[in-house]
């Protein structure tokens, strides 16, 4: 269980990995126009998305143009993009660099929409196994995930925030780090469903990334994250 809390450095300078719990259900999906198959959107930003199929085989190749519809809890968005990489059951898509496409993506992923769709997974009582010291776990499917860990005495030990392409981490005794999300993959574990994330870590905490995360935190309601916790996290980011 301890490996979940520990930093794992890659072979590349300033690239770091984290193994974090994964919620087994995703309500953010994509359906290409040319097929009846529906893909899970594993990760998304203003410039692209990563798609996943539960079984292998999709037939797409690099530089293929991909058109289709993103569906998310009653909202729909028609997008067009280009396949930039693929594996047997994953596809990396870059959205078309057209103003109308990118403007629609930004509206679809507006801060207000993301916060509105946050779910307090730490409150679920449906068999989801929560790591022992994970105090708060908020998730907005692919775009946002917030983990707040506690010490044995209940004090906040660490927070990890994934917000579109931004990564922010504060840890008691180690301070603040920011970076950019590079990749995400499933991890086989006998205890928990997990993901391994790879980040490019900034040499120093990036002021713009910190401001972006502070803005996110400030929009989260008290019923999802208590005021004292929000205040504490914002103070550590300062």
C-alpha positions as CSV (number, residue, x, y, z in Angstrom):
1,X,0.0,0.0,0.0
2,X,2.9,2.4,0.7
3,X,3.9,2.6,-2.9
4,X,0.8,4.6,-3.6
5,X,2.2,7.4,-1.5
6,X,5.8,7.3,-2.7
7,X,7.3,9.2,-5.6
8,X,8.7,6.9,-8.4
9,X,11.2,8.7,-10.6
10,X,11.5,7.7,-14.3
11,X,14.8,7.6,-16.2
12,X,14.1,11.0,-17.7
13,X,15.1,14.1,-15.9
14,X,12.1,15.9,-14.3
15,X,9.7,13.2,-15.4
16,X,8.0,11.6,-12.4
17,X,5.3,8.9,-11.9
18,X,2.5,8.5,-9.5
19,X,0.3,5.5,-8.9
20,X,-3.2,6.7,-7.9
21,X,-6.6,5.1,-7.3
22,X,-8.8,4.8,-10.4
23,X,-12.6,4.9,-10.3
24,X,-13.9,2.0,-12.4
25,X,-16.7,3.9,-14.2
26,X,-16.5,6.8,-16.6
27,X,-19.4,8.8,-18.0
28,X,-17.4,10.7,-20.5
29,X,-17.5,8.8,-23.8
30,X,-16.8,9.3,-27.6
31,X,-18.6,7.7,-30.5
32,X,-16.9,8.0,-34.0
33,X,-19.2,8.7,-36.9
34,X,-17.9,5.7,-38.9
35,X,-18.5,3.0,-36.2
36,X,-21.1,2.0,-33.6
37,X,-18.4,1.4,-31.0
38,X,-18.3,3.7,-28.0
39,X,-14.9,4.7,-26.5
40,X,-14.2,5.8,-22.9
41,X,-12.5,9.2,-22.8
42,X,-9.6,8.4,-20.4
43,X,-8.1,11.9,-20.5
44,X,-9.0,15.2,-22.2
45,X,-7.7,18.7,-22.5
46,X,-8.4,21.8,-24.6
47,X,-6.1,20.3,-27.4
48,X,-6.9,16.6,-27.4
49,X,-8.0,13.4,-25.8
50,X,-7.1,9.8,-25.1
51,X,-9.6,7.1,-25.9
52,X,-9.9,3.6,-24.6
53,X,-11.7,0.4,-25.7
54,X,-12.3,-2.4,-23.2
55,X,-11.4,-4.9,-25.9
56,X,-8.6,-4.7,-28.5
57,X,-8.8,-3.7,-32.1
58,X,-10.0,-0.3,-33.5
59,X,-8.7,-0.1,-37.1
60,X,-7.4,3.5,-36.8
61,X,-3.9,4.5,-37.9
62,X,-1.7,7.5,-37.3
63,X,-2.8,10.7,-39.1
64,X,-6.3,9.3,-39.7
65,X,-9.0,12.0,-39.4
66,X,-11.4,11.1,-36.7
67,X,-14.9,12.7,-36.4
68,X,-17.5,12.0,-33.9
69,X,-19.5,13.0,-30.8
70,X,-18.3,13.4,-27.2
71,X,-21.2,12.6,-24.7
72,X,-21.0,13.6,-21.0
73,X,-24.0,13.3,-18.7
74,X,-26.6,14.9,-21.1
75,X,-24.1,17.2,-23.0
76,X,-22.9,16.5,-26.5
77,X,-20.1,17.9,-28.5
78,X,-19.2,17.2,-32.2
79,X,-15.5,17.2,-32.7
80,X,-12.9,16.5,-35.4
81,X,-9.3,15.5,-34.8
82,X,-6.3,13.5,-36.0
83,X,-5.0,10.3,-34.6
84,X,-1.4,11.0,-33.3
85,X,-0.7,7.6,-31.7
86,X,-2.4,4.3,-30.9
87,X,-2.0,0.9,-29.2
88,X,-4.3,-2.1,-29.5
89,X,-6.9,-0.5,-27.3
90,X,-5.9,3.2,-26.9
91,X,-5.9,6.1,-29.3
92,X,-4.4,9.6,-28.8
93,X,-6.3,12.3,-30.7
94,X,-5.3,15.9,-31.3
95,X,-8.3,18.2,-32.0
96,X,-8.3,20.1,-35.3
97,X,-6.5,23.4,-34.9
98,X,-9.5,25.4,-36.1
99,X,-11.0,28.2,-34.0
100,X,-14.5,26.9,-34.1
101,X,-13.5,23.4,-32.9
102,X,-11.2,24.6,-30.1
103,X,-13.7,27.3,-29.0
104,X,-16.4,24.6,-28.7
105,X,-14.1,22.3,-26.7
106,X,-13.2,25.2,-24.3
107,X,-16.9,25.9,-23.7
108,X,-17.6,22.2,-23.2
109,X,-14.7,22.0,-20.6
110,X,-15.4,25.4,-18.9
111,X,-14.6,25.6,-15.3
112,X,-18.3,25.9,-14.4
113,X,-19.1,22.7,-16.3
114,X,-16.2,20.8,-14.7
115,X,-17.1,21.8,-11.2
116,X,-20.8,21.0,-11.7
117,X,-19.9,17.5,-12.6
118,X,-17.5,16.8,-9.6
119,X,-18.5,13.7,-7.7
120,X,-17.4,13.1,-4.0
121,X,-16.2,9.5,-4.4
122,X,-15.1,9.4,-0.8
123,X,-18.8,9.5,0.2
124,X,-19.9,6.6,-2.0
125,X,-21.1,3.5,-0.3
126,X,-21.3,1.0,-3.1
127,X,-18.4,-1.3,-2.6
128,X,-15.7,1.1,-3.9
129,X,-12.5,0.5,-1.9
130,X,-11.0,3.8,-0.7
131,X,-7.3,3.7,0.4
132,X,-7.1,4.1,4.2
133,X,-5.6,7.6,4.3
134,X,-7.4,9.1,1.4
135,X,-9.7,11.7,3.1
136,X,-11.3,13.4,0.1
137,X,-11.5,12.2,-3.5
138,X,-13.3,14.4,-6.0
139,X,-13.7,13.4,-9.7
140,X,-15.1,15.0,-12.8
141,X,-14.5,12.0,-15.1
142,X,-11.5,12.7,-17.4
143,X,-10.9,16.4,-16.8
144,X,-10.5,16.8,-13.0
145,X,-9.4,14.6,-10.2
146,X,-8.6,15.8,-6.6
147,X,-6.9,13.6,-4.0
148,X,-6.5,14.8,-0.4
149,X,-4.5,12.5,1.9
150,X,-4.3,12.6,5.7
151,X,-1.7,11.7,8.4
152,X,-2.6,9.1,11.0
153,X,-3.7,11.9,13.3
154,X,-6.2,13.3,10.7
155,X,-4.1,16.3,9.6
156,X,-3.7,16.9,5.9
157,X,-0.5,15.2,4.6
158,X,-0.7,15.7,0.8
159,X,-2.9,16.8,-2.0
160,X,-2.7,15.8,-5.7
161,X,-4.7,17.7,-8.3
162,X,-5.2,16.8,-11.9
163,X,-6.9,19.6,-13.9
164,X,-7.0,19.1,-17.6
165,X,-3.3,19.0,-18.6
166,X,-2.1,20.5,-15.3
167,X,-0.7,18.5,-12.3
168,X,-0.2,20.1,-8.9
169,X,1.0,18.4,-5.7
170,X,1.6,19.7,-2.2
171,X,3.1,17.4,0.4
172,X,3.8,18.1,4.1
173,X,7.5,18.5,4.5
174,X,8.3,18.6,0.7
175,X,6.3,21.7,-0.4
176,X,4.7,22.4,-3.7
177,X,5.3,21.0,-7.2
178,X,3.6,21.6,-10.5
179,X,3.8,20.0,-13.9
180,X,2.2,18.8,-17.1
181,X,0.4,15.4,-17.6
182,X,2.2,13.3,-20.2
183,X,0.5,9.9,-20.0
184,X,-1.8,7.6,-18.1
185,X,-2.1,3.8,-18.1
186,X,-3.9,1.1,-16.1
187,X,-2.0,-0.7,-13.4
188,X,-2.8,-4.3,-12.5
189,X,-3.2,-4.6,-8.7
190,X,-4.7,-7.3,-6.5
191,X,-6.0,-4.7,-4.0
192,X,-7.2,-1.6,-5.9
193,X,-7.9,-0.4,-9.4
194,X,-5.1,2.1,-10.1
195,X,-3.6,4.3,-12.8
196,X,0.0,5.1,-13.4
197,X,0.5,8.8,-14.4
198,X,3.6,10.3,-15.8
199,X,4.3,14.0,-15.4
200,X,6.8,16.5,-16.7
201,X,7.7,18.4,-13.4
202,X,8.4,22.1,-13.6
203,X,11.8,23.2,-12.3
204,X,9.9,25.6,-9.9
205,X,6.2,25.7,-9.1
206,X,4.6,27.4,-12.1
207,X,2.6,30.5,-11.1
208,X,0.1,30.1,-13.9
209,X,-0.6,26.5,-13.1
210,X,-1.0,27.4,-9.4
211,X,-3.4,30.2,-10.2
212,X,-5.5,27.9,-12.4
213,X,-5.8,25.3,-9.6
214,X,-6.6,28.0,-7.0
215,X,-9.4,29.2,-9.2
216,X,-10.7,25.6,-9.5
217,X,-10.6,25.1,-5.7
218,X,-12.4,28.4,-5.1
219,X,-15.3,27.2,-7.2
220,X,-15.8,24.0,-5.3
221,X,-18.9,24.0,-3.0
222,X,-18.7,23.4,0.7
223,X,-20.7,20.1,0.5
224,X,-17.9,18.7,-1.7
225,X,-14.9,20.1,0.1
226,X,-15.2,21.8,3.5
227,X,-14.2,25.5,3.8
228,X,-11.3,24.8,6.2
229,X,-9.8,22.2,3.8
230,X,-10.2,24.6,0.8
231,X,-8.6,27.4,2.8
232,X,-5.7,25.1,4.0
233,X,-5.0,24.0,0.4
234,X,-5.0,27.5,-1.1
235,X,-2.7,28.7,1.7
236,X,-0.2,25.9,0.9
237,X,-0.3,27.0,-2.7
238,X,0.6,30.5,-1.8
